[in-house]
Amino acid sequence: MSEKAEPSADSQQPPAKHKYFKEQFDDEEVLLVFRKHPIVMRRGIVLAAVGLLAGMIPALIKPEYSWFFAGLGGGLLLAAILLFPWWVRWYFSIYIMTDQRFIQQTRSLLQINVVDIGLEQIQMINYQISGLEETLLHFGTIIVQTYVGDLVIREVHHPERIQKKMVHALREMGIHPSQRPGTGGNQKIIEE
């Protein structure tokens, strides 16, 4: 009476793929994830530095170590509070390229923006580095030209590398940004 147990229906299914973001489809593979250069937090950093200096005002009024360290602690807390919104905007704003679409997720404390573009809609991907600051700190602008309009992504860290990876991923999937969708590369030239 040794009967073999029938495998359950649950064990027949392949294991679920890991999802990298909430809106990811089950059959979608993530190819590239990037975010902006930390330079986008520069205004927040300046405000945080001013907050840190404001914490030193009690030590100027009463020059004792207890006032100095209390002011330093208060200044650090004020600096963290002033920097936090800028950090959230930088950290939670990501760009994701999958094998089906390109997604821009921009989040701040009170706002969420999502742009979702099918890869077949992409006509061209360009980058631009202009000025001394962008050249020295290696950041610039990526322009994704689509049939709907341009998606301009400013202050991207190493835009030349990101653009090269994006174009390479498109070509590996057989999508050539210079072709029109639906032609499959069989474009005919009409001569008059």
Secondary structure as UniProt FT lines:
FT   HELIX           9..12
FT   TURN            22..23
FT   TURN            26..27
FT   STRAND          30..36
FT   HELIX           38..41
FT   HELIX           42..54
FT   TURN            55..56
FT   HELIX           57..61
FT   HELIX           65..91
FT   STRAND          94..98
FT   STRAND          101..107
FT   STRAND          112..118
FT   HELIX           119..121
FT   STRAND          122..128
FT   HELIX           132..137
FT   STRAND          139..146
FT   STRAND          150..157
FT   HELIX           159..172
FT   TURN            173..174
FT   TURN            177..178
FT   TURN            181..182
FT   TURN            184..185
//
